[in-house]
Amino acid sequence: MMREPFKLMLICWCIALAASPTCGEQVDFDRDVQPILANFCYECHGPDEASRATDMRLDVVWEVNGADASQAMIVPGDAAGSELSRRLHSDDPEERMPPLESSRKPSHSQIETLQRWIEQGAKHEQHWSFVGPTRRDRPAVSDAEWPRNDVDRIVLAHLEAEGIAPQPDAEATVLARRLALAVNGLPVLPQRLNRFAAAFRLNPELAVDELVDELLASPAYGEHMAWGWLDASRYADTNGYQADGERVMWPWRDWLVRALNANVPFDELTEQMLAGDLLMPVELQSWESGDWIEDAQASEMLLATGFLRNHRY
């Protein structure tokens, strides 16, 4: 029987191999390089002025680093001529990076990834959240009759790439059940299912539109869609662990359900959860603790910031 420590080591090794780019693969900055720099370099060469050891930074565009090309931290296309590479391989304890006393040491494969990234041009990418979306060309498919819209074309292109044929259209009752579970998390009542099946035979598109509108108008929509937010924000009604006392977080949960049912846009929903107190009218921001705010909108804004307290204490 395989010993547990060795088994765990083997699993971690396989995961590391799967996550690392192979020698012939293009190194991706966000996926392969950024995590290495963040884990091993940014503490002394990153954005935090308080912990930064020198003026040499690795979190900005590389061309601004170094007084001249011979001392540049990163020379795109030339790993051997890059100061970063020399420091990673140096035997001099005064120049070796990370320092020998550091508890964080990149692995051989991680150093090789940095080397190949530099050789491939050291392409620096903004974080994906700052990159505007661009419309891609519609993918080519062999069966031009099957897709009803561009989403269908994307799905079909992936299916064809895997050699999989699309399934036939779902029957009316199956389609209604899938829609209800996806939107409300609840099954369709038998009476409504029968009405949908009858309407679907006459006009499928109209029947689907009416059912979806009905599902979206149900209070169950907000309750079902809130689950993802509750999980992501670590919502709980008790503190957890040994100090598992009751906590009063349900007002934030109910606010979230109301906001989703009111179709509050995603950007507004996010802003309210992160800074609802700052979005309140100015005359209401000086309220004293314990005083109830009469303004209903301001009250909702404060409830929204309960998102920030979804942790153990």
Backbone bond lengths (Angstrom), bond angles and torsions (degrees), N, CA, C in turn:
res aa  C-N    CA-C-N  psi(-1)  N-CA   C-N-CA  omega(-1)  CA-C   N-CA-C  phi
1 M - - - 1.464 - - 1.528 109.50 -
2 M 1.334 117.04 136.08 1.462 121.63 -179.18 1.527 109.71 -68.63
3 R 1.331 115.90 128.71 1.452 119.69 178.49 1.521 110.44 -65.47
4 E 1.336 117.21 143.18 1.460 121.84 -174.15 1.526 113.62 -59.88
5 P 1.372 120.12 -44.56 1.473 118.56 179.94 1.526 112.51 -60.93
6 F 1.348 115.80 -41.59 1.455 119.06 179.28 1.521 110.94 -67.61
7 K 1.327 115.91 -37.94 1.461 120.71 178.52 1.516 110.59 -62.07
8 L 1.348 116.01 -43.94 1.459 120.42 179.52 1.527 110.66 -64.10
9 M 1.349 116.38 -42.14 1.462 120.65 179.46 1.518 110.59 -62.01
10 L 1.335 116.61 -41.01 1.461 120.83 -179.60 1.521 110.78 -64.85
11 I 1.341 117.02 -40.17 1.465 120.81 179.15 1.517 110.18 -63.97
12 C 1.352 116.96 -45.53 1.463 120.69 179.84 1.522 111.07 -62.73
13 W 1.323 116.33 -38.64 1.469 120.56 179.80 1.522 110.44 -64.40
14 C 1.337 116.42 -41.48 1.473 120.41 179.32 1.521 110.61 -66.17
15 I 1.332 116.67 -39.60 1.465 119.59 178.38 1.514 110.16 -63.74
16 A 1.336 117.02 -42.39 1.460 120.92 -179.84 1.518 111.23 -63.00
17 L 1.329 116.23 -40.37 1.461 119.50 177.73 1.514 111.46 -64.65
18 A 1.335 115.67 -40.18 1.468 119.33 -179.09 1.515 111.33 -67.60
19 A 1.347 117.31 -32.03 1.459 120.81 -177.02 1.516 112.56 -84.13
20 S 1.335 118.18 -20.19 1.453 120.78 -176.82 1.512 110.54 -86.95
21 P 1.335 118.06 141.37 1.458 120.08 177.92 1.519 110.62 -69.83
22 T 1.317 116.55 142.51 1.457 120.51 177.47 1.519 109.87 -75.78
23 C 1.323 116.06 167.43 1.463 120.83 -172.23 1.525 112.90 -58.83
24 G 1.317 117.58 -35.71 1.452 119.09 -177.34 1.511 114.36 -90.41
25 E 1.322 117.13 -1.17 1.467 121.27 -175.11 1.520 110.80 -87.92
26 Q 1.335 115.57 147.54 1.457 120.63 175.39 1.522 109.53 -69.71
27 V 1.324 115.98 128.53 1.465 120.25 -179.80 1.522 108.90 -76.58
28 D 1.315 116.09 130.10 1.462 122.30 179.67 1.524 109.05 -99.26
29 F 1.337 117.04 127.14 1.469 120.16 -175.16 1.522 111.82 -62.11
30 D 1.325 117.26 -53.06 1.464 120.11 -176.67 1.517 111.95 -62.03
31 R 1.321 117.07 -41.20 1.461 120.98 -174.40 1.527 112.55 -81.54
32 D 1.355 117.45 -42.27 1.457 121.19 -169.19 1.525 114.52 -105.16
33 V 1.340 117.58 -36.48 1.466 121.01 -169.99 1.522 112.29 -97.24
34 Q 1.317 116.99 -48.76 1.463 120.91 -176.40 1.527 112.68 -52.99
35 P 1.350 120.09 -44.86 1.468 119.14 179.25 1.527 112.69 -61.76
36 I 1.338 117.89 -35.45 1.471 120.50 179.64 1.528 110.11 -67.49
37 L 1.329 116.60 -47.49 1.460 120.47 179.69 1.530 110.85 -62.09
38 A 1.333 116.35 -40.88 1.466 120.17 -178.53 1.526 111.32 -66.20
39 N 1.331 117.17 -38.91 1.461 120.90 -176.77 1.522 113.45 -75.81
40 F 1.333 116.83 -33.61 1.460 119.26 -169.92 1.535 114.69 -116.74
41 C 1.323 118.43 -16.28 1.467 119.67 -170.92 1.522 115.10 -122.12
42 Y 1.329 117.71 -33.91 1.456 120.02 -169.39 1.526 113.37 -67.20
43 E 1.327 118.03 -22.98 1.467 118.84 -179.12 1.528 110.86 -60.04
44 C 1.334 117.03 -37.83 1.476 121.09 -179.67 1.521 112.99 -106.72
45 H 1.336 117.28 -18.76 1.465 120.35 -175.94 1.527 110.81 -131.16
46 G 1.329 116.00 36.42 1.453 120.09 -176.13 1.511 113.27 -118.89
47 P 1.319 117.52 -157.52 1.468 121.78 -172.21 1.521 114.95 -78.57
48 D 1.347 118.32 -16.96 1.463 120.51 -174.84 1.529 110.27 -83.24
49 E 1.328 116.39 110.74 1.464 120.32 -178.68 1.527 111.89 -63.39
50 A 1.311 117.46 -31.52 1.459 120.65 -176.73 1.528 112.44 -65.73
51 S 1.339 116.73 -34.69 1.465 119.91 -177.36 1.519 113.23 -103.69
52 R 1.336 117.68 -6.97 1.461 120.84 -176.69 1.526 110.18 -67.01
53 A 1.341 116.44 128.83 1.461 121.43 -175.73 1.525 112.63 -84.56
54 T 1.330 117.74 -33.66 1.465 121.60 -178.63 1.526 108.76 -140.84
55 D 1.335 115.54 178.30 1.463 119.99 176.62 1.522 111.55 -78.90
56 M 1.322 117.17 -9.41 1.455 120.81 179.81 1.526 109.27 -75.66
57 R 1.332 116.48 118.53 1.458 121.01 -176.30 1.520 111.12 -117.47
58 L 1.337 114.18 150.63 1.462 120.99 178.24 1.524 111.72 -119.34
59 D 1.330 116.68 9.40 1.460 120.01 179.54 1.523 111.52 -106.67
60 V 1.328 118.25 9.77 1.460 122.46 179.85 1.521 109.03 -124.59
61 V 1.326 115.72 174.49 1.461 120.19 -178.93 1.525 109.07 -60.03
62 W 1.327 114.58 134.51 1.465 120.14 -167.56 1.528 113.29 -66.91
63 E 1.316 119.64 -30.90 1.458 121.33 -175.53 1.529 113.26 -61.22
64 V 1.323 118.36 -21.93 1.469 119.64 -177.94 1.514 111.66 -81.47
65 N 1.329 118.73 -9.20 1.451 121.62 -177.40 1.519 111.34 -87.18
66 G 1.325 117.29 139.90 1.453 121.58 174.35 1.507 113.03 89.84
67 A 1.308 115.64 141.04 1.465 120.22 179.84 1.516 111.35 -71.77
68 D 1.309 117.33 -31.82 1.458 120.55 177.67 1.519 107.76 -149.15
69 A 1.330 115.37 173.71 1.459 120.56 -174.57 1.523 112.14 -61.17
70 S 1.343 117.28 -32.22 1.456 120.17 -176.75 1.524 112.49 -69.78
71 Q 1.346 117.11 -21.33 1.456 120.74 -179.55 1.526 112.38 -113.75
72 A 1.297 116.99 9.94 1.460 120.14 -178.51 1.522 110.04 -64.62
73 M 1.324 115.90 137.15 1.451 120.94 -179.77 1.525 110.38 -61.54
74 I 1.335 115.99 -40.92 1.460 121.29 178.91 1.522 108.65 -134.77
75 V 1.325 116.36 124.65 1.463 122.40 175.55 1.526 106.54 -111.66
76 P 1.334 117.89 103.32 1.468 119.65 -177.32 1.519 112.19 -53.17
77 G 1.335 115.07 128.49 1.465 121.23 179.01 1.509 114.14 88.07
78 D 1.320 118.82 -4.36 1.464 121.70 -176.13 1.527 109.30 -138.42
79 A 1.325 116.27 85.83 1.457 119.93 -179.73 1.518 111.23 -66.42
80 A 1.346 117.36 -38.50 1.459 121.12 -179.14 1.519 111.90 -63.91
81 G 1.323 116.78 -31.76 1.454 120.72 -179.65 1.502 114.44 -91.52
82 S 1.332 118.35 5.93 1.457 122.62 -178.79 1.519 110.08 -94.46
83 E 1.318 115.33 132.95 1.463 120.93 179.63 1.520 111.24 -61.99
84 L 1.323 117.36 -34.49 1.456 120.91 178.83 1.516 110.85 -58.68
85 S 1.328 116.63 -47.04 1.456 120.68 -179.71 1.523 110.83 -63.10
86 R 1.333 116.21 -42.53 1.472 119.30 -179.06 1.521 110.73 -63.25
87 R 1.325 116.58 -41.20 1.462 119.51 -179.50 1.533 111.72 -67.21
88 L 1.325 117.20 -36.30 1.460 120.68 -179.95 1.524 112.05 -65.97
89 H 1.346 117.20 -29.03 1.461 121.55 -176.03 1.526 113.22 -105.01
90 S 1.327 118.18 -1.72 1.465 120.87 -174.09 1.533 111.40 -67.56
91 D 1.356 115.13 142.54 1.468 121.26 174.12 1.522 111.70 -91.67
92 D 1.319 116.57 -7.86 1.464 121.50 -179.97 1.531 108.82 -78.76
93 P 1.333 118.33 116.99 1.483 119.90 -177.47 1.523 112.90 -61.63
94 E 1.347 117.94 -21.13 1.460 120.58 178.98 1.522 112.14 -78.72
95 E 1.327 116.37 -20.03 1.466 120.09 -176.19 1.524 113.08 -113.76
96 R 1.299 118.24 -17.04 1.463 121.49 -176.44 1.523 110.50 -63.08
97 M 1.319 115.54 133.47 1.453 121.90 177.03 1.535 109.66 -127.69
98 P 1.317 116.42 137.03 1.460 127.58 -9.07 1.528 110.58 -61.25
99 P 1.343 117.86 158.73 1.458 120.25 -179.40 1.521 111.93 -54.96
100 L 1.324 115.66 150.33 1.462 119.95 -177.02 1.521 112.04 -60.06
101 E 1.347 117.87 -30.11 1.460 120.10 -179.04 1.533 112.66 -79.71
102 S 1.321 116.29 -7.63 1.457 119.71 -179.62 1.520 110.96 -69.59
103 S 1.320 115.52 142.17 1.469 120.44 177.65 1.523 111.51 -80.20
104 R 1.329 116.44 -11.54 1.463 120.80 -179.41 1.523 109.42 -102.49
105 K 1.304 116.82 116.91 1.459 121.14 -178.84 1.527 108.88 -132.56
106 P 1.339 117.48 120.15 1.472 119.19 179.28 1.519 110.88 -66.06
107 S 1.305 115.38 147.59 1.459 120.37 178.55 1.524 110.33 -75.83
108 H 1.329 115.48 169.32 1.460 120.54 178.79 1.527 110.67 -60.21
109 S 1.335 116.35 -42.03 1.467 119.35 -178.96 1.520 111.41 -66.77
110 Q 1.337 117.47 -34.32 1.466 120.08 177.96 1.521 111.34 -67.96
111 I 1.329 116.69 -39.35 1.467 120.11 176.64 1.521 110.26 -64.81
112 E 1.331 116.15 -40.25 1.467 120.14 177.58 1.523 110.89 -62.88
113 T 1.327 116.78 -36.61 1.464 120.44 177.75 1.521 110.77 -62.73
114 L 1.337 116.90 -44.05 1.462 120.59 176.96 1.521 111.42 -61.98
115 Q 1.335 116.37 -40.08 1.467 120.69 179.33 1.533 110.86 -61.33
116 R 1.323 115.34 -48.31 1.471 119.50 -177.80 1.523 111.36 -67.57
117 W 1.340 116.39 -34.21 1.464 120.07 176.88 1.523 110.86 -62.21
118 I 1.327 116.76 -43.58 1.470 120.25 178.12 1.518 110.32 -64.43
119 E 1.331 116.94 -44.19 1.463 121.00 -179.65 1.527 111.28 -61.90
120 Q 1.325 116.41 -32.88 1.467 120.82 -179.47 1.522 112.61 -82.30
121 G 1.335 117.50 5.79 1.461 120.64 175.83 1.504 115.80 112.47
122 A 1.347 117.29 -1.14 1.471 121.94 177.78 1.525 111.56 49.76
123 K 1.315 116.18 47.81 1.457 120.16 -179.19 1.527 109.80 -65.56
124 H 1.324 115.43 126.20 1.460 122.04 179.21 1.512 108.85 -103.92
125 E 1.320 116.66 132.41 1.457 121.01 -178.63 1.516 109.96 -120.80
126 Q 1.306 115.19 143.52 1.461 119.39 172.25 1.515 109.62 -67.86
127 H 1.328 115.06 157.21 1.456 118.84 173.77 1.522 108.71 -58.48
128 W 1.311 116.06 140.85 1.465 120.58 -173.71 1.534 112.48 -55.26
129 S 1.358 117.36 -29.04 1.463 119.31 -177.15 1.527 112.19 -70.39
130 F 1.350 118.01 -15.95 1.454 121.36 179.07 1.526 112.24 -100.18
131 V 1.312 117.05 1.49 1.460 120.91 -178.88 1.527 108.40 -99.80
132 G 1.322 116.03 122.78 1.458 120.15 -179.65 1.514 112.26 -66.61
133 P 1.320 117.35 145.15 1.472 119.86 179.34 1.520 111.28 -68.78
134 T 1.296 115.79 145.58 1.464 121.98 176.83 1.518 109.10 -124.03
135 R 1.316 115.57 144.00 1.455 119.82 -179.73 1.528 109.47 -80.88
136 R 1.304 116.12 123.98 1.454 121.29 179.71 1.528 110.52 -87.77
137 D 1.305 115.31 160.92 1.457 119.91 174.89 1.527 109.77 -67.83
138 R 1.316 116.13 145.74 1.455 119.65 178.07 1.515 109.57 -64.65
139 P 1.336 118.64 132.36 1.462 119.99 -178.35 1.525 111.65 -67.31
140 A 1.309 115.58 147.44 1.465 120.83 178.11 1.524 109.70 -78.94
141 V 1.315 116.78 139.50 1.468 122.40 177.82 1.521 108.28 -133.83
142 S 1.328 115.70 153.74 1.463 119.47 -178.08 1.524 111.60 -80.93
143 D 1.343 116.25 -29.72 1.464 120.71 -179.80 1.522 108.94 -104.10
144 A 1.322 117.09 91.93 1.459 121.26 -176.73 1.527 112.34 -73.99
145 E 1.332 118.74 -12.18 1.454 121.78 -177.30 1.526 112.29 -85.43
146 W 1.331 117.34 -25.67 1.469 119.61 -174.16 1.520 113.05 -71.98
147 P 1.325 120.84 -44.47 1.477 119.86 -176.67 1.529 112.08 -67.98
148 R 1.336 116.46 135.72 1.460 121.54 173.99 1.526 111.11 -97.70
149 N 1.349 116.87 -17.03 1.459 121.56 -179.85 1.525 108.58 -156.58
150 D 1.330 115.86 -178.80 1.460 119.87 -176.89 1.525 112.38 -67.16
151 V 1.321 117.66 -31.55 1.461 119.60 177.35 1.524 109.75 -63.49
152 D 1.334 116.13 -41.69 1.461 120.08 176.60 1.528 111.14 -59.84
153 R 1.330 116.83 -38.66 1.465 120.23 -179.64 1.539 110.85 -64.70
154 I 1.326 116.54 -40.43 1.466 120.17 178.39 1.523 110.48 -63.92
155 V 1.330 115.92 -44.84 1.467 120.49 179.13 1.518 110.40 -62.07
156 L 1.319 116.22 -46.86 1.462 120.24 -177.56 1.530 111.22 -65.15
157 A 1.323 117.20 -37.44 1.472 119.75 178.69 1.522 110.72 -61.09
158 H 1.328 116.86 -40.80 1.461 120.13 178.34 1.527 110.89 -68.33
159 L 1.318 116.25 -41.01 1.468 119.55 178.54 1.528 110.68 -61.29
160 E 1.317 116.19 -46.04 1.462 119.73 -179.06 1.526 111.41 -65.16
161 A 1.338 116.87 -35.01 1.463 119.89 178.31 1.527 111.16 -63.81
162 E 1.352 116.23 -29.38 1.460 120.72 178.88 1.520 112.63 -94.48
163 G 1.336 116.36 0.99 1.463 119.60 -179.52 1.515 113.56 72.28
164 I 1.336 116.26 30.28 1.466 121.25 -177.58 1.521 109.07 -111.58
165 A 1.321 116.41 133.64 1.462 120.97 176.55 1.518 109.56 -87.56
166 P 1.344 118.67 141.63 1.471 120.31 179.45 1.523 111.45 -66.03
167 Q 1.316 114.37 151.30 1.462 120.29 177.87 1.527 109.87 -73.37
168 P 1.321 117.61 154.77 1.470 119.54 175.15 1.522 110.85 -65.92
169 D 1.330 117.16 160.53 1.464 121.46 179.52 1.524 110.96 -56.89
170 A 1.336 115.22 142.58 1.460 120.40 179.35 1.523 110.25 -71.73
171 E 1.315 115.65 149.17 1.458 120.46 173.66 1.524 109.97 -67.47
172 A 1.310 116.49 161.02 1.465 121.49 -174.65 1.524 112.06 -56.08
173 T 1.329 117.08 -46.64 1.465 119.76 -176.94 1.532 111.50 -66.49
174 V 1.336 116.16 -37.43 1.468 120.05 178.86 1.529 109.93 -67.51
175 L 1.342 116.74 -41.86 1.457 121.36 179.61 1.526 110.89 -62.39
176 A 1.331 116.89 -43.77 1.458 120.57 179.86 1.526 111.05 -62.62
177 R 1.313 116.22 -41.54 1.471 119.92 179.81 1.534 110.37 -63.99
178 R 1.326 117.29 -43.43 1.463 120.61 179.52 1.531 111.41 -62.89
179 L 1.327 116.16 -43.01 1.466 119.58 179.54 1.525 111.30 -62.02
180 A 1.322 116.24 -45.02 1.457 120.59 -177.29 1.525 111.43 -64.93
181 L 1.321 117.22 -43.05 1.457 120.40 -179.90 1.522 111.32 -68.07
182 A 1.343 117.03 -35.51 1.464 120.11 -179.18 1.522 111.71 -72.12
183 V 1.319 117.90 -38.89 1.462 121.08 -173.92 1.525 112.29 -90.29
184 N 1.333 117.23 -41.24 1.462 120.79 -175.03 1.516 114.20 -113.44
185 G 1.325 116.84 -14.89 1.453 119.35 -176.76 1.515 113.55 72.62
186 L 1.311 117.01 15.02 1.462 122.26 -178.20 1.525 109.89 -129.41
187 P 1.334 118.11 148.74 1.470 120.04 176.30 1.524 111.86 -72.59
188 V 1.306 115.83 161.46 1.464 121.48 178.42 1.530 109.19 -81.70
189 L 1.335 116.41 137.64 1.462 119.77 175.46 1.530 109.93 -64.39
190 P 1.325 118.10 145.77 1.480 120.56 -177.09 1.523 113.21 -54.55
191 Q 1.355 117.23 -40.90 1.459 118.98 -178.55 1.528 111.16 -63.47
192 R 1.332 116.16 -42.62 1.471 119.86 179.78 1.513 110.72 -68.17
193 L 1.315 116.84 -33.53 1.462 121.04 178.87 1.527 110.59 -64.55
194 N 1.310 116.49 -40.59 1.469 120.32 179.01 1.522 110.64 -66.39
195 R 1.352 117.24 -42.03 1.463 119.96 179.14 1.532 110.93 -63.97
196 F 1.337 116.22 -38.60 1.466 119.66 179.38 1.523 110.34 -65.14
197 A 1.311 117.33 -44.13 1.467 120.76 -178.68 1.527 110.67 -60.89
198 A 1.345 116.93 -40.25 1.464 120.30 179.02 1.519 111.04 -67.09
199 A 1.339 117.25 -42.73 1.462 120.85 179.25 1.523 111.32 -68.71
200 F 1.311 116.45 -32.55 1.462 121.02 -178.05 1.529 111.04 -66.50
201 R 1.321 116.10 -34.69 1.469 119.78 179.28 1.529 110.96 -65.64
202 L 1.343 117.08 -32.92 1.461 121.09 -177.99 1.526 111.98 -82.76
203 N 1.356 116.51 -45.32 1.468 121.09 -177.10 1.531 108.74 -151.96
204 P 1.331 117.95 92.89 1.475 120.63 -174.46 1.532 113.37 -57.45
205 E 1.330 117.98 -46.25 1.464 120.33 -175.96 1.528 111.34 -64.54
206 L 1.320 117.33 -43.41 1.456 120.77 179.43 1.523 110.80 -65.27
207 A 1.309 117.74 -39.71 1.466 121.48 179.94 1.522 110.78 -63.13
208 V 1.328 116.79 -41.69 1.465 121.01 179.48 1.528 110.24 -67.22
209 D 1.340 116.34 -43.96 1.465 119.57 179.59 1.521 111.27 -59.15
210 E 1.298 117.02 -45.04 1.462 120.58 -178.32 1.520 111.54 -65.16
211 L 1.339 117.32 -40.31 1.456 120.43 -179.94 1.533 110.86 -67.06
212 V 1.323 116.17 -42.92 1.462 119.59 179.78 1.522 110.58 -63.59
213 D 1.331 117.96 -44.01 1.470 121.02 177.11 1.524 110.87 -58.52
214 E 1.316 115.86 -40.82 1.463 120.43 179.58 1.527 110.96 -65.44
215 L 1.317 116.89 -41.32 1.470 121.05 179.94 1.527 111.12 -66.96
216 L 1.328 116.41 -40.11 1.459 120.16 179.77 1.523 112.07 -67.59
217 A 1.324 116.59 -30.41 1.462 120.85 -178.98 1.528 112.29 -79.78
218 S 1.308 117.64 -10.35 1.461 121.40 -178.14 1.524 110.74 -77.81
219 P 1.343 119.02 140.90 1.479 121.20 174.66 1.529 112.41 -57.17
220 A 1.333 115.86 -24.13 1.468 119.77 -179.72 1.524 111.73 -64.88
221 Y 1.342 117.27 -21.64 1.466 119.65 179.21 1.530 110.80 -61.50
222 G 1.343 116.56 -52.79 1.459 119.77 -179.97 1.509 112.34 -63.45
223 E 1.342 116.93 -37.85 1.463 120.63 179.11 1.521 111.17 -63.52
224 H 1.321 116.61 -39.91 1.472 120.65 -178.95 1.525 110.95 -73.70
225 M 1.335 117.61 -44.15 1.459 121.08 -177.88 1.528 112.03 -70.34
226 A 1.329 116.92 -20.56 1.469 119.48 179.60 1.527 112.15 -70.77
227 W 1.326 117.69 -21.59 1.463 120.18 -175.51 1.518 111.80 -56.83
228 G 1.319 117.36 -43.69 1.461 119.92 -179.17 1.511 112.36 -61.41
229 W 1.341 116.48 -40.84 1.467 121.21 177.81 1.528 110.83 -67.22
230 L 1.325 116.95 -40.24 1.466 120.32 179.78 1.526 110.66 -62.04
231 D 1.318 116.50 -43.60 1.464 119.96 179.19 1.523 111.06 -66.30
232 A 1.335 116.62 -45.92 1.468 120.32 -176.68 1.521 112.16 -65.14
233 S 1.341 117.19 -31.82 1.466 120.63 -177.92 1.523 112.54 -94.65
234 R 1.340 117.97 3.93 1.463 123.92 176.82 1.527 111.01 62.50
235 Y 1.327 115.53 42.25 1.465 120.89 178.82 1.530 110.29 -65.07
236 A 1.326 115.85 142.22 1.466 120.71 174.54 1.514 109.02 -157.32
237 D 1.330 115.79 154.86 1.460 121.27 178.09 1.526 111.93 -96.85
238 T 1.336 117.53 -1.82 1.462 121.71 172.54 1.519 108.24 -134.52
239 N 1.344 116.55 165.80 1.458 120.85 -176.06 1.519 113.33 -75.00
240 G 1.310 118.16 -26.56 1.446 120.55 179.76 1.517 113.20 86.44
241 Y 1.330 115.74 168.59 1.467 123.65 179.85 1.528 110.65 58.02
242 Q 1.334 117.20 -150.40 1.464 119.31 -175.38 1.525 111.80 -69.07
243 A 1.337 116.62 -34.30 1.470 120.19 -179.81 1.521 109.45 -90.12
244 D 1.311 115.75 61.18 1.466 120.81 -171.23 1.521 111.13 -86.80
245 G 1.329 115.70 57.73 1.458 119.77 179.18 1.515 111.70 -85.59
246 E 1.316 115.09 162.57 1.464 120.59 -179.76 1.524 110.52 -68.46
247 R 1.308 116.51 145.50 1.457 121.48 175.90 1.527 108.87 -131.89
248 V 1.320 116.13 153.87 1.462 120.42 -176.79 1.521 108.24 -106.16
249 M 1.329 116.67 86.95 1.460 121.78 178.26 1.520 112.17 -115.31
250 W 1.317 116.67 -5.27 1.461 119.13 -176.34 1.534 113.61 -61.57
251 P 1.365 121.36 -27.14 1.470 117.88 176.70 1.537 112.20 -60.76
252 W 1.342 117.27 -36.41 1.466 119.07 176.74 1.521 110.59 -67.68
253 R 1.328 116.52 -41.22 1.469 120.15 177.96 1.522 110.89 -58.81
254 D 1.337 116.54 -44.98 1.462 120.08 -179.70 1.527 111.18 -67.59
255 W 1.354 117.08 -35.78 1.468 119.15 174.96 1.515 110.35 -60.43
256 L 1.331 117.48 -43.98 1.461 121.61 -179.05 1.527 110.75 -60.79
257 V 1.324 116.76 -43.60 1.464 120.52 178.85 1.523 110.43 -61.53
258 R 1.339 116.42 -43.89 1.472 119.69 179.09 1.533 110.67 -63.38
259 A 1.317 116.75 -42.61 1.468 120.33 -178.38 1.520 111.19 -63.76
260 L 1.332 116.95 -40.99 1.466 119.89 179.69 1.520 110.84 -68.49
261 N 1.316 117.19 -39.40 1.461 119.83 178.18 1.526 111.51 -69.16
262 A 1.328 117.34 -25.95 1.462 120.97 176.72 1.523 111.67 -85.42
263 N 1.330 116.28 1.30 1.468 121.75 178.12 1.529 111.96 58.80
264 V 1.341 116.31 42.30 1.461 120.53 175.35 1.533 108.20 -63.47
265 P 1.327 118.38 127.98 1.469 120.20 -178.12 1.524 111.87 -56.44
266 F 1.326 116.40 150.99 1.462 121.85 -174.63 1.529 112.34 -57.75
267 D 1.348 117.41 -42.44 1.463 118.93 -177.63 1.529 111.01 -66.42
268 E 1.333 116.98 -38.98 1.463 119.80 178.82 1.533 110.48 -68.96
269 L 1.317 116.22 -40.02 1.463 120.89 178.91 1.525 109.90 -58.84
270 T 1.330 116.94 -44.58 1.462 121.51 -179.13 1.520 111.39 -66.68
271 E 1.330 116.66 -44.29 1.468 120.35 -179.97 1.529 110.93 -61.95
272 Q 1.312 117.09 -41.48 1.454 120.08 -178.62 1.523 111.61 -65.33
273 M 1.325 117.77 -37.84 1.461 120.51 179.86 1.525 111.37 -70.43
274 L 1.327 117.15 -35.16 1.463 120.54 -177.64 1.522 112.89 -84.94
275 A 1.338 117.96 -30.80 1.465 119.77 -172.37 1.516 112.13 -149.52
276 G 1.326 116.80 39.96 1.452 119.64 -178.86 1.507 113.37 -59.57
277 D 1.346 117.59 -35.55 1.461 120.09 -179.18 1.521 111.25 -67.17
278 L 1.350 117.72 -29.48 1.461 120.92 179.18 1.518 111.99 -82.19
279 L 1.318 116.85 -15.39 1.465 120.57 179.34 1.526 111.74 -90.15
280 M 1.331 116.78 -6.61 1.458 120.34 178.81 1.518 110.56 -66.76
281 P 1.338 117.61 154.34 1.458 119.81 173.42 1.527 110.96 -54.67
282 V 1.315 117.64 143.64 1.468 122.38 -174.32 1.525 111.85 -57.05
283 E 1.325 117.30 -40.43 1.460 119.93 -175.24 1.530 111.88 -67.41
284 L 1.327 116.90 -14.11 1.463 119.91 -178.82 1.522 112.51 -103.57
285 Q 1.331 117.99 -1.69 1.455 120.31 -176.06 1.528 112.49 -81.56
286 S 1.318 118.95 -11.60 1.458 121.54 -177.84 1.526 111.88 -98.85
287 W 1.340 116.03 17.42 1.456 119.36 -178.56 1.529 110.49 -63.63
288 E 1.366 116.51 148.49 1.446 120.85 -179.54 1.529 109.67 -91.12
289 S 1.310 114.57 148.23 1.458 120.10 -178.62 1.531 109.84 -57.42
290 G 1.314 115.31 132.78 1.458 120.70 179.08 1.504 113.44 100.07
291 D 1.331 117.67 -19.44 1.461 120.30 178.22 1.516 109.71 -83.90
292 W 1.305 116.99 132.67 1.463 120.73 178.87 1.515 109.82 -80.29
293 I 1.294 116.46 133.03 1.461 121.24 -179.83 1.528 108.63 -82.84
294 E 1.309 116.03 125.45 1.458 120.06 -177.28 1.514 111.73 -73.19
295 D 1.335 116.70 -32.84 1.451 120.86 -176.47 1.535 109.80 -67.98
296 A 1.323 116.76 119.03 1.464 120.92 -175.09 1.525 111.39 -64.60
297 Q 1.332 116.99 -40.40 1.457 120.22 -179.46 1.528 111.10 -64.01
298 A 1.327 116.49 -41.85 1.459 120.26 178.81 1.526 110.38 -64.52
299 S 1.311 117.41 -38.63 1.463 120.90 178.28 1.527 110.46 -61.13
300 E 1.315 116.29 -42.44 1.458 120.22 178.45 1.526 110.79 -63.47
301 M 1.343 117.36 -38.38 1.459 121.04 179.86 1.531 110.66 -62.26
302 L 1.337 115.76 -41.58 1.464 118.68 179.52 1.523 111.19 -68.64
303 L 1.315 116.90 -39.49 1.460 119.59 177.00 1.527 110.73 -60.45
304 A 1.325 116.54 -36.84 1.463 120.24 -178.51 1.519 111.82 -58.78
305 T 1.343 116.75 -36.58 1.461 119.94 -177.72 1.517 112.58 -72.90
306 G 1.324 117.57 -2.57 1.459 119.59 170.89 1.516 111.60 -58.21
307 F 1.321 116.62 -21.08 1.469 122.06 175.20 1.524 111.34 -51.97
308 L 1.341 116.69 -36.22 1.463 121.24 -176.04 1.524 112.54 -73.87
309 R 1.324 117.81 -11.19 1.469 120.61 -177.83 1.524 111.85 -107.51
310 N 1.310 116.60 15.23 1.473 119.05 178.54 1.521 110.79 -83.71
311 H 1.340 115.90 66.64 1.456 120.14 174.52 1.521 107.01 -141.22
312 R 1.322 117.67 -173.67 1.453 118.74 -169.01 1.522 112.94 -60.69
313 Y 1.321 117.11 -44.29 1.472 120.00 -179.60 1.499 108.66 -121.07
